[in-house]
């Protein structure tokens, strides 16, 4: 029960803290600005530029309230999450060993790095048409584009992390009798771990950005087979709302993606902190 | 004095447990391409006897760290030979251990895991070794900090943890590259005492580099004074003060003071040469030396 008390104390400290209230005030101020701006035409007789075109937060909240009771919305969210996970997981599985291999072997680095550096600047979305042609199903095409979004970030971070390891760690390990495998396992891996965490946290954010766009462009993947139009993922959901003229749903969809991205990054950061306890302060 | 838990295997094969003899013979080291090469060590020769604590002192940037890399086997001399116990040094070896200038503890391991790194790397995670690790943790005053990560230790604790991490491997040669540099005066003094006690107990051939003449006299069996770059041995001074030593007694000892004046005069000459070549560090040294001489 001790941890519960600690967690309770922490939460209490957080809520009474200045930081917390500053955040609350900022969010409330933003919502008021948005609500007033959105209704400016009827309130003041003058339509504020840009913000008056956006549905007010009260309407968006109402739309969200209905939305979360709609199973097809959850199917969309589930599909997008699944694609993000597939792409992200594949990027980790392929990217981490590749980055390590490139960092450890000079020969392999020389062979692979130029190709890697030519492919890296190509935006993942530019891959969408090619990907649709290459892969047999829509689903795979979207997952592949999602994979690319995280892949390059992860590899670059692993290489950077491995190359910046202090050479004295290797000298110390070797003079204490470490084998090459031992150095890899007990020096290189833990030394690179913080960079992997950074790469993964940034990568998962990119993955969300990419999956939504890919769904819009490719027409929602398996939309035909699962749950009708709303089965195509959050990206397709937003696109569909646009086509159907439901502007409150567009904003509601955008907000759900923002929340999903935030939760993914926060979860990864949490896992990362648990895996790298030596970086904790104190 | 308490019984020291030293693993039997080590005690047996290391007997008389004084470590190795090092013969450095006409060693030179240059860097850079032929014709443009910069010679850092030139025709340097000296011998370190078994169990001897040799302290090397010389002007900053004189090539001391290069000599360490050569002794450790991280680099090969351009010419000349380094022979340890009748064997030519061709690469790093478990028989030689380097304690680096700033901490090279592995940040992702606790103090205890850092100390046990060497034994585990060699598959020697035995009860004897664990007991020896305990002894060392006690000796360096870190028993309560065994589970802490290096970032949670103070500068002095990190240096002590690193000493323990080296000593557990019972190397035949210990090489310390300005190990107490950058510590504040009080911590440095404390570290020197910790180190001197450890050395008295686990006496091994030791090569210790410093720029601090008081530290050299307090610790050394013999002081090697190095010339300005390209470096070689300028003078060798025996320090025959009785052990265990006491820092206060040394300050009052005539013999220690004589050694100090002799060493400072030689270092001053070398620093002047270095200064003539435009070394900022040498300028600082000359200024400090002049102040000291004027005071006395």
Boltz contact constraints between the chains, C-beta under 6 A:
constraints:
  - contact:
      token1: [A, 168]
      token2: [B, 100]
      max_distance: 6.0
  - contact:
      token1: [A, 168]
      token2: [B, 104]
      max_distance: 6.0
  - contact:
      token1: [A, 171]
      token2: [B, 74]
      max_distance: 6.0
  - contact:
      token1: [A, 172]
      token2: [B, 104]
      max_distance: 6.0
  - contact:
      token1: [A, 174]
      token2: [B, 92]
      max_distance: 6.0
  - contact:
      token1: [A, 175]
      token2: [B, 92]
      max_distance: 6.0
  - contact:
      token1: [A, 175]
      token2: [B, 97]
      max_distance: 6.0
  - contact:
      token1: [A, 176]
      token2: [B, 117]
      max_distance: 6.0
  - contact:
      token1: [A, 176]
      token2: [B, 118]
      max_distance: 6.0
  - contact:
      token1: [A, 176]
      token2: [B, 121]
      max_distance: 6.0
  - contact:
      token1: [A, 176]
      token2: [B, 169]
      max_distance: 6.0
  - contact:
      token1: [A, 177]
      token2: [B, 94]
      max_distance: 6.0
  - contact:
      token1: [A, 177]
      token2: [B, 121]
      max_distance: 6.0
  - contact:
      token1: [A, 177]
      token2: [B, 122]
      max_distance: 6.0
  - contact:
      token1: [A, 178]
      token2: [B, 121]
      max_distance: 6.0
  - contact:
      token1: [A, 182]
      token2: [B, 121]
      max_distance: 6.0
  - contact:
      token1: [A, 190]
      token2: [B, 108]
      max_distance: 6.0
  - contact:
      token1: [A, 278]
      token2: [B, 107]
      max_distance: 6.0
  - contact:
      token1: [A, 278]
      token2: [B, 108]
      max_distance: 6.0
  - contact:
      token1: [A, 278]
      token2: [B, 149]
      max_distance: 6.0
